[in-house]
C-alpha cells in the first residue's frame, strides 16, 4: 500500500504547528499515531521511513528547520514558507456545506483586482469555479448557499480583503438558467 507524500507532509506540518517547537525525537511517534488514524498499515518501519524521508524533504525545501531550544535539545519548527504550505494544504480541503433546503437567496461575489495582481485574480477565479460558483461576468460570481466563511478564507489567503465584496441578494433578473445550473426548485 502506498502512502501519500502530501498527506504525510500535511500531518507533519500540522503536528509541528500545533506543538510549536517539537523535539526531533518526538516528531516521528506523534506523526505515526496520526498516520495510523489516516491509514491502516501494519509495517511501522515503512511508516517511519516515509516520515523521516518527508522530514528530510521538508528541511531541504525550507518548510521546516532545526532549532535548539533553551535546554539545547534539537527541535523542528515551521518556517514562514512552511506556514504558507500548511495554508495551501488547508485550502485543498476547502468545501462549502450545502444546506438541506435553499433559502431562495443568492450569494454574489464581486471583485476588482488590479492588473498587477493578475495571477491572484486568476487563482481566485479558479477557486470560485472549483467551489461551484457560476460566473455572471468576469468579476461577478454567484452561489445559492451561505458561503461567507469560505470567502473570508479566500480573501485572507490571497490577501485581497478590500478588493472582494460579498453580497446576499433576494433575486437576480432572469435567474431561470441559474436555478437550472444549481439544480434548484
C-alpha positions as CSV (number, residue, x, y, z in Angstrom):
1,X,0.0,0.0,0.0
2,X,1.4,3.4,-1.0
3,X,1.5,6.3,1.5
4,X,0.6,9.7,0.1
5,X,3.6,12.1,0.4
6,X,1.5,15.2,0.7
7,X,-0.7,13.6,3.3
8,X,2.4,12.8,5.4
9,X,3.8,16.3,4.9
10,X,0.5,17.9,5.8
11,X,0.3,15.8,9.0
12,X,3.9,16.6,10.0
13,X,3.4,20.4,9.4
14,X,0.1,20.3,11.4
15,X,1.8,18.5,14.2
16,X,4.7,21.0,14.3
17,X,2.2,23.9,14.1
18,X,0.1,22.6,17.0
19,X,3.1,21.9,19.2
20,X,5.1,25.0,18.3
21,X,8.6,23.6,18.7
22,X,8.7,19.8,18.5
23,X,11.6,17.8,19.7
24,X,13.1,15.8,16.9
25,X,12.8,12.7,19.0
26,X,9.1,13.4,19.5
27,X,8.1,14.1,15.9
28,X,8.1,10.6,14.5
29,X,6.0,9.0,17.2
30,X,3.3,11.7,17.1
31,X,3.2,11.6,13.4
32,X,3.0,7.8,13.4
33,X,-0.1,8.0,15.6
34,X,-1.7,10.4,13.3
35,X,-0.8,8.3,10.3
36,X,-2.3,5.2,11.8
37,X,-5.6,7.0,12.0
38,X,-5.4,8.1,8.4
39,X,-4.1,4.9,7.0
40,X,-4.3,1.3,8.3
41,X,-0.8,-0.1,7.7
42,X,0.8,-2.9,9.7
43,X,4.5,-2.2,9.0
44,X,5.6,0.6,11.3
45,X,9.2,0.6,9.9
46,X,7.8,1.6,6.5
47,X,5.9,4.4,8.1
48,X,9.0,5.6,10.0
49,X,10.9,5.5,6.7
50,X,8.3,7.6,4.9
51,X,8.1,10.1,7.8
52,X,11.8,10.5,8.0
53,X,12.1,11.0,4.3
54,X,9.3,13.6,4.3
55,X,11.0,15.5,7.1
56,X,14.3,15.5,5.2
57,X,12.5,16.8,2.1
58,X,10.7,19.5,4.1
59,X,14.0,20.6,5.6
60,X,15.7,20.7,2.1
61,X,12.8,22.8,0.8
62,X,12.8,25.1,3.8
63,X,9.3,24.2,5.1
64,X,10.7,23.3,8.5
65,X,14.1,23.9,10.2
66,X,16.1,22.6,13.1
67,X,16.2,24.8,16.2
68,X,17.9,24.3,19.5
69,X,15.6,25.1,22.4
70,X,16.8,26.7,25.7
71,X,17.8,23.3,27.1
72,X,19.9,22.5,24.0
73,X,17.5,19.9,22.6
74,X,17.2,19.8,18.8
75,X,13.7,20.7,17.7
76,X,11.8,21.2,14.5
77,X,9.8,24.4,13.8
78,X,7.8,25.7,10.9
79,X,9.3,28.4,8.7
80,X,7.2,31.1,7.1
81,X,7.3,29.0,3.9
82,X,6.1,26.1,5.9
83,X,3.2,28.1,7.3
84,X,2.2,29.1,3.8
85,X,2.4,25.5,2.6
86,X,0.1,24.5,5.6
87,X,-2.4,27.1,4.4
88,X,-2.2,25.6,0.9
89,X,-3.0,22.1,2.4
90,X,-6.0,23.6,4.3
91,X,-7.2,25.2,1.0
92,X,-7.1,21.9,-0.8
93,X,-9.8,20.6,1.6
94,X,-12.0,23.8,1.3
95,X,-15.6,23.0,0.6
96,X,-19.0,24.7,1.0
97,X,-21.5,22.8,3.0
98,X,-24.9,22.8,1.3
99,X,-27.9,23.1,3.5
100,X,-30.9,20.8,3.2
101,X,-33.0,23.5,1.7
102,X,-32.3,26.6,-0.4
103,X,-33.2,29.9,1.4
104,X,-34.1,31.5,-2.0
105,X,-31.2,34.0,-1.8
106,X,-28.1,34.2,-3.9
107,X,-24.6,35.0,-2.7
108,X,-22.8,37.3,-5.1
109,X,-19.1,37.8,-5.1
110,X,-17.8,40.9,-6.9
111,X,-14.1,41.7,-7.2
112,X,-11.9,44.4,-8.7
113,X,-8.4,43.2,-8.6
114,X,-5.7,45.3,-10.3
115,X,-3.8,44.1,-13.4
116,X,-0.5,43.8,-11.5
117,X,-2.2,41.1,-9.3
118,X,-3.4,39.2,-12.4
119,X,-2.2,35.8,-11.0
120,X,-4.1,36.3,-7.8
121,X,-7.2,37.3,-9.7
122,X,-6.9,34.2,-11.9
123,X,-6.3,32.0,-8.8
124,X,-9.5,33.4,-7.2
125,X,-11.5,32.7,-10.4
126,X,-10.2,29.2,-10.4
127,X,-11.2,28.7,-6.7
128,X,-14.6,30.1,-7.2
129,X,-15.2,27.8,-10.2
130,X,-13.7,24.8,-8.2
131,X,-16.1,25.6,-5.3
132,X,-19.1,25.6,-7.6
133,X,-19.8,29.3,-8.2
134,X,-21.2,30.3,-11.6
135,X,-19.8,33.3,-13.5
136,X,-22.2,36.0,-14.3
137,X,-19.4,38.3,-15.6
138,X,-15.6,38.1,-15.4
139,X,-15.6,39.6,-11.9
140,X,-19.1,38.7,-10.8
141,X,-19.8,35.2,-9.5
142,X,-22.9,33.7,-7.8
143,X,-23.7,30.8,-5.5
144,X,-27.0,29.9,-3.9
145,X,-25.9,28.9,-0.4
146,X,-24.3,30.7,2.5
147,X,-20.5,30.8,2.0
148,X,-19.3,33.9,3.8
149,X,-16.7,31.9,5.8
150,X,-15.2,30.4,2.7
151,X,-15.0,33.8,1.0
152,X,-13.3,35.3,4.1
153,X,-10.8,32.4,4.0
154,X,-10.1,33.1,0.3
155,X,-9.8,36.8,0.9
156,X,-7.3,36.1,3.7
157,X,-5.4,33.5,1.8
158,X,-4.9,35.7,-1.3
159,X,-4.6,38.9,0.8
160,X,-7.3,40.7,-1.2
161,X,-9.7,41.8,1.6
162,X,-10.9,45.1,0.3
163,X,-10.9,44.1,-3.4
164,X,-13.7,41.5,-2.9
165,X,-17.3,42.1,-1.9
166,X,-19.7,39.5,-0.7
167,X,-23.4,40.2,-1.1
168,X,-26.6,38.3,-0.3
169,X,-29.3,39.2,-2.7
170,X,-33.0,38.2,-2.9
171,X,-33.3,38.0,-6.6
172,X,-31.3,38.1,-9.9
173,X,-33.1,39.1,-13.1
174,X,-33.8,36.2,-15.4
175,X,-32.5,33.6,-13.0
176,X,-34.2,30.6,-14.5
177,X,-30.9,29.4,-16.0
178,X,-29.2,29.8,-12.7
179,X,-31.8,27.7,-10.9
180,X,-31.3,25.1,-13.5
181,X,-27.5,25.3,-13.2
182,X,-27.6,24.8,-9.4
183,X,-30.5,22.3,-9.6
184,X,-32.8,24.5,-7.5
185,X,-36.6,24.4,-7.4
